[in-house]
Amino acid sequence: MTVWRPWEGSAEAGGSTSGIAVSRSQCGQGWADAKAGRQTLVLHNTGDASAEVDLVEVDSAKVYGEVEGLGPDTSASLDVQLGAGRYAIRCLIEDTDVITGPTVTLTGDAAGGPGVVPVTKNELLPLVKQYQAGVARGVAGLVVKTDKLRADVDAGDPDAARADWLPAHLAYNSLGAAYDAFGDFADKIDGPDAGFHPLEKGLWHKGSGLKPIADQLAADVHGLQQDLPSEQVDPNDLGLRAHEIMENALQFELTGENDQGSGTSLNTVLANLNGTATVLAILTPVLTPRYPDLPQVRVWEARVRALLTAHQGTPVALLDRTTRQQLNGAVGQLLETLAPVATICEARRSS
């Protein structure tokens, strides 16, 4: 069960409300003593089916809190900060149209926390198509670069292969399609024990038997291209990608864990950043009216880009302490500003 708390703070809750029913016949009933301010709503599923629950402002349609996966005869607490206005509990129950409970009017001078107008699947679908079209173009470029890399290895030319390995690897990491978005091909192409990384290790450590690795890498890239039209991108994955691409870069690239000898981890992080920027550009139509801190995302994206550009080609292990701290801090702050994107861009039922 996931509880979204868009407002967080260290202060004690100013009040609590218990026993708000969630069911087909009683959705939202039991919300008593309502007032503005911070409060804890206790939601109890009195029905016989699992439910999602939204706390919505009636006039603006903004969602101020959300509980997912509330099973029958279970309860969940929802901490919220609400200003004066009209609110209601919205129940999204399996195999049932959306049910909106009674309107509850809150009075008082307390400031409200942030709310978000829900994004619908109809809003996301054209963005998903745009994303898929961009990925298809990127994979086509990846095929060309990987074929060139394979030809170098097959010809027994390690110098040319080392020169062509990085453009091919960056072409893949610029796609922004991490975390199973490519199914099994993700691990085959850029996993720790297959694809680019064992080839990198062999090229930079004068390994032998590289031809089968390069041939298989090229075959898997061609397989990805052929399979791409049948791959379905979940609309909710777009928001997840924005954060997870850079989270992955912080964990595996900026620590040097993925470096198998080329010393190009910072180049890879910049490619990851380009993938993130692509996703954000596609999501801009839905983020701009919903996420006031989007300009801060741009600020930290630019800061990270400047740091990476200034140190391209330097192995992570050779960065001085100050630079590493600056990079880790800037990427960490970028991740902080990206964190709400997945929640904001999650498609929600409206009917």
Beta strands, then each sheet from edge to edge (+ up, - down):
strand 1: 2-4
strand 2: 16-22
strand 3: 37-45
strand 4: 51-57
strand 5: 63-70
strand 6: 75-82
strand 7: 85-93
strand 8: 99-100
strand 9: 104-106
sheet 1: 1+ 5- 4+ 7- 8+
sheet 2: 1+ 5- 4+ 7- 9+
sheet 3: 2+ 3+ 6-
end
